[in-house]
Amino acid sequence: MTKNFLEINNVTFKASEKNKVNNVSLNIEKEGDIVCLLGPSGIGKTTILRTIAGLEKIDSGKIVLKDQVLSSKEMHVEPENRNISMAFQDNSLFPHYNVLENIKFGAERNKKKKGIEIDDLIKFLHIDHVIDKFPHQISSGEAQRASLARSLLSNPDLLLLDEPLSNVDQSFKEEIQVKLKQILTEQKITTIIVTHDSYEAFYLGTKCGIILDGHLKQYDDPYNVYHFPNSIEVVNFLNRGILIPAKVTGENSLESNDLGTITGNFIKHYPKGSEVKLLLQPEDLEHDDKSNLKLEVVDRKFRGTNFIYTLKTESSKLIPVFVHSHHIHQHEVDEKFGIKRPIHIDHIVCF
């Protein structure tokens, strides 16, 4: 008997020689957990969903859901016998049914389980004004939300969502994310979501998987994926900071030619004298006009609640720094920007 709700053991997901993810192992521990898979386009994320749904077969490894082997080299349970629902990125609505009929089709699949009220779901997804229309008469975003509604209403053991909000207008995307998470959590619908949006993944996911170069590079809590990336590839993919050269000078310190002494707690310890690449994320450095460490402002991005300043060091490294948008002294490009000393970073990540 397995202890996890879903187990994927040493499975290679393959649509073609170019589109495959090798030797993947990951678990979903309990019912209702949400896993988000992140990675660049064409890397094989959709192939993973299609394979779990039963639309693709596997040559090695094993996929086990609720103690039942769904896929292995010897066994393949057909899609209709898996009680797995998948919402494709291109919505896959029945063209001869109107939106309401399409959505009700999901509820018909699983009448035994008490689930979400159709009217509530239609309202929260902002598609109440198109329920009588046919798929060709509505926008791609409306069709995508209708497909999502159909999948949610089917009350599956496992829900697979392929870029479920990619066509949703930014104006209410965040609202839908909040309500979607609420529904999945309340109904205990175990879900795997493929997305290219790291903020969406960090918000929705109980766990996040980063897929790069044909491999699952990191599978962890969203907090750990962001703050403790396990490779330079993950750092570069998330694009949330910069790597600068430094030398380890002690158990809790290192030295940078551009920034001077930096102290903190190393996630991984290195011998004294080691040459490393230090990860600096935008929130790691603090602004201080009185500091004697001044760097040149080369760019300033306004993000509503904050600014991200890009600062150039003497060796021409470009460092991002987060500052709250209400800070008193806003700096223009070409001005000098002070960095608070001593520099202390709670968690020092090096490679």
C-alpha positions in Angstrom: 0.0 0.0 0.0 1.4 3.4 -1.0 1.4 6.2 1.5 0.9 9.0 -1.0 -2.2 10.0 -2.9 -0.3 10.1 -6.2 3.1 8.6 -6.9 5.1 9.0 -10.1 8.2 6.8 -10.0 11.0 7.0 -12.6 8.7 7.8 -15.5 9.9 9.3 -18.8 7.2 11.4 -20.3 7.6 11.4 -24.1 5.7 12.8 -27.0 8.7 12.8 -29.3 12.5 12.6 -29.0 12.7 16.4 -28.7 9.7 16.7 -26.4 10.3 14.5 -23.3 11.0 14.8 -19.6 13.3 12.1 -18.4 13.1 9.9 -15.3 10.6 11.9 -13.3 9.8 11.0 -9.7 7.4 13.0 -7.6 4.7 12.4 -5.0 1.5 14.2 -4.0 1.2 13.3 -0.4 -2.5 13.9 0.4 -5.8 14.5 -1.2 -6.5 18.2 -2.0 -2.8 19.1 -2.5 -2.1 21.4 -5.5 1.1 20.9 -7.6 2.2 23.5 -10.1 4.7 22.6 -12.9 6.8 25.5 -14.3 9.0 25.5 -17.3 9.6 27.1 -20.7 7.3 26.4 -23.6 7.8 23.1 -25.5 9.7 21.4 -22.6 7.1 18.7 -22.1 4.8 20.0 -19.4 1.6 19.2 -21.4 2.9 15.8 -22.2 3.1 15.0 -18.5 -0.5 15.9 -18.1 -1.6 13.9 -21.1 0.3 10.9 -19.9 -1.2 11.1 -16.4 -4.6 11.4 -18.0 -4.0 8.2 -20.0 -3.7 9.8 -23.4 0.0 8.8 -23.8 1.6 5.5 -22.7 4.9 5.0 -20.8 7.8 2.6 -21.4 9.2 2.6 -17.9 8.4 3.5 -14.4 5.0 3.7 -12.7 2.1 6.1 -12.1 -0.1 5.2 -9.0 -3.2 7.0 -8.0 -5.0 6.1 -4.7 -3.1 2.7 -4.6 -4.1 1.8 -8.2 -1.5 1.4 -10.8 -2.7 3.5 -13.8 0.4 3.3 -16.0 3.5 1.1 -16.2 5.3 -0.8 -18.9 2.9 -3.7 -18.4 -0.4 -1.9 -17.6 -2.3 1.0 -19.1 -5.7 2.0 -17.7 -7.8 3.8 -20.4 -8.6 7.5 -19.8 -12.3 6.9 -19.3 -11.6 4.5 -16.4 -9.2 6.9 -14.5 -11.7 9.5 -13.0 -9.1 12.1 -14.0 -10.3 15.3 -15.6 -8.1 17.5 -17.8 -8.8 21.0 -19.0 -6.7 21.7 -22.1 -5.2 25.1 -22.9 -7.3 25.2 -26.1 -10.5 24.5 -24.1 -11.8 21.5 -26.1 -15.5 22.5 -25.8 -18.1 20.6 -27.7 -19.0 22.9 -30.7 -22.6 21.7 -30.9 -23.4 22.4 -27.3 -23.8 25.9 -25.9 -21.7 27.0 -22.9 -24.2 25.9 -20.2 -24.6 22.4 -21.9 -20.8 22.1 -22.0 -20.5 22.9 -18.4 -23.3 20.6 -17.3 -21.6 17.7 -19.1 -18.9 17.8 -16.4 -21.6 17.5 -13.7 -23.2 14.5 -15.5 -19.9 12.6 -15.3 -20.0 12.3 -11.6 -23.5 12.6 -10.1 -22.7 10.6 -7.0 -20.3 13.2 -5.5 -21.7 16.4 -4.0 -19.7 19.2 -5.4 -19.9 22.9 -6.4 -23.1 24.6 -7.4 -23.2 25.3 -11.2 -24.7 28.8 -10.8 -22.0 29.8 -8.2 -19.2 28.5 -10.5 -20.6 30.3 -13.6 -20.8 33.5 -11.6 -17.4 33.4 -10.1 -15.8 32.6 -13.5 -17.5 35.6 -15.1 -19.2 33.6 -17.8 -22.9 34.1 -16.8 -23.4 36.4 -19.8 -22.4 33.8 -22.3 -24.1 30.6 -21.1 -26.5 30.5 -24.0 -23.8 31.1 -26.6 -21.9 28.5 -28.6 -18.1 28.1 -28.4 -17.5 29.9 -31.7 -19.4 32.9 -30.4 -17.3 33.6 -27.4 -13.7 34.8 -26.7 -10.8 32.4 -26.1 -10.8 33.6 -22.4 -14.5 32.8 -21.9 -14.0 29.4 -23.6 -11.1 28.6 -21.3 -13.1 29.5 -18.2 -16.1 27.4 -19.4 -13.7 24.5 -19.9 -12.4 25.0 -16.4 -15.9 25.1 -15.0 -16.7 21.8 -16.8 -13.6 20.1 -15.3 -14.3 21.4 -11.8 -17.8 20.1 -11.8 -16.8 16.6 -12.8 -15.4 16.1 -9.2 -12.4 14.0 -10.4 -9.9 12.1 -8.2 -7.3 14.2 -9.9 -7.7 17.4 -11.9 -5.2 18.4 -14.5 -5.1 22.0 -15.7 -3.0 23.1 -18.6 -2.4 26.9 -18.4 -5.9 27.4 -17.1 -5.8 31.2 -16.9 -3.5 32.1 -19.8 -6.3 33.7 -21.8 -7.9 35.4 -18.8 -7.8 39.3 -18.7 -5.3 40.6 -16.1 -8.1 42.8 -14.6 -9.7 39.8 -12.8 -7.1 37.1 -13.2 -6.0 37.5 -9.5 -9.7 37.3 -8.3 -10.1 34.0 -10.2 -6.9 32.6 -8.8 -8.1 33.3 -5.2 -11.5 31.7 -5.8 -10.0 28.8 -7.8 -7.7 28.0 -4.8 -10.7 28.3 -2.5 -12.7 25.8 -4.5 -9.9 23.3 -4.9 -9.1 23.5 -1.2 -12.7 23.3 0.1 -13.7 20.5 -2.3 -10.3 18.7 -1.7 -9.7 18.3 -5.4 -6.2 17.2 -5.9 -4.8 19.2 -8.8 -1.7 19.4 -11.1 -1.5 22.8 -12.8 0.9 23.6 -15.7 1.7 27.3 -15.9 4.4 29.6 -17.2 3.5 32.2 -14.5 5.8 31.8 -11.4 3.6 34.1 -9.3 0.6 32.0 -10.1 2.5 28.8 -9.2 3.8 30.2 -5.9 0.3 31.3 -4.9 -1.7 28.2 -6.0 0.8 25.4 -5.4 1.3 23.3 -2.3 4.4 22.2 -4.2 6.2 23.5 -7.3 8.1 21.6 -9.9 10.7 23.3 -12.1 11.2 21.5 -15.5 14.3 22.5 -17.5 16.4 20.7 -20.2 14.2 17.6 -20.1 14.4 17.0 -16.3 12.5 17.9 -13.2 15.2 20.1 -11.7 13.5 21.0 -8.3 10.4 19.9 -6.6 9.7 21.7 -3.3 7.5 24.1 -1.4 7.1 27.4 -3.3 8.9 29.3 -0.6 11.9 27.0 -0.9 11.9 27.1 -4.7 12.1 30.9 -4.6 14.5 31.4 -1.7 16.6 28.3 -2.0 16.9 27.4 -5.7 19.0 24.3 -6.0 20.9 25.2 -9.2 22.0 28.0 -11.4 19.5 26.8 -14.1 16.6 27.4 -11.7 17.9 30.8 -10.7 18.2 31.8 -14.4 14.7 30.5 -15.2 13.0 32.3 -12.3 14.9 35.5 -13.2 14.5 36.8 -9.7 18.0 37.9 -8.9 21.6 37.9 -10.1 24.7 35.9 -9.4 27.9 37.8 -8.4 31.4 36.5 -7.7 32.4 36.4 -4.0 35.0 34.7 -1.7 34.0 32.8 1.5 35.9 34.4 4.4 34.3 32.6 7.4 31.6 30.4 8.6 29.0 33.2 8.2 30.7 35.7 5.9 31.9 36.3 2.4 33.6 39.2 0.5 32.5 40.8 -2.7 34.8 43.2 -4.6 31.7 45.3 -5.5 29.8 45.2 -2.2 32.4 44.4 0.5 31.6 42.2 3.5 28.4 40.2 3.5 27.2 38.2 6.5 24.4 35.7 7.0 23.6 32.0 7.3 24.9 29.8 4.5 22.4 27.3 3.1 25.3 25.2 2.0 28.7 25.6 3.7 31.9 26.1 1.7 35.5 26.0 2.9 37.1 29.3 3.8 38.7 30.8 0.7 36.2 29.2 -1.7 35.4 31.2 -4.8 31.5 31.1 -5.2 28.7 32.8 -7.1 26.4 34.5 -4.6 22.7 34.8 -5.4 21.4 38.4 -4.8 17.6 38.8 -4.9 15.9 42.2 -5.1 14.9 42.1 -1.4 18.4 41.2 -0.1 19.8 44.7 -0.2 18.4 47.8 1.7 18.4 51.4 0.5 20.2 53.9 2.7 21.0 57.4 1.4 23.6 57.9 4.2 25.7 54.9 3.2 29.2 55.3 1.8 28.4 52.5 -0.6 26.9 54.2 -3.6 25.9 52.6 -6.9 24.7 54.1 -10.1 21.0 53.8 -11.1 20.6 52.5 -14.6 16.9 51.6 -14.6 13.8 52.0 -12.4 10.7 49.9 -12.7 7.5 51.0 -11.0 5.4 48.0 -9.9 2.6 49.7 -8.0 3.5 48.7 -4.4 7.2 48.9 -5.1 10.1 50.0 -7.3 12.8 47.7 -8.6 16.0 49.7 -9.1 18.7 48.2 -11.3 22.1 49.4 -10.0 25.5 49.1 -11.7 28.6 48.3 -9.7 32.1 49.3 -10.4 32.7 46.1 -12.3 29.5 46.7 -14.3 27.4 44.1 -12.6 23.7 44.9 -12.7 22.0 44.3 -9.3 18.2 44.6 -8.7 17.1 46.2 -5.5 13.5 46.3 -4.1 12.2 49.6 -2.5 8.7 50.3 -1.3 7.0 52.8 -3.5 6.3 55.2 -0.6 10.0 55.6 0.2 10.8 59.3 0.5 13.7 59.8 -1.9 13.0 58.4 -5.3 16.1 58.1 -7.5 16.4 58.9 -11.2 18.5 57.1 -13.7 22.2 58.2 -13.5 21.8 59.2 -9.8 23.7 57.5 -7.0 21.8 55.0 -4.8 23.1 54.1 -1.3 23.2 50.5 -0.1 22.9 50.0 3.7 25.9 48.6 5.5 26.8 46.2 7.0 25.1 43.9 4.4 23.3 41.0 6.1 21.4 38.4 4.2 19.4 35.9 6.3 19.9 33.0 3.9 23.0 33.0 1.8 22.6 30.9 -1.4 25.8 30.2 -3.3 26.9 28.0 -6.2 
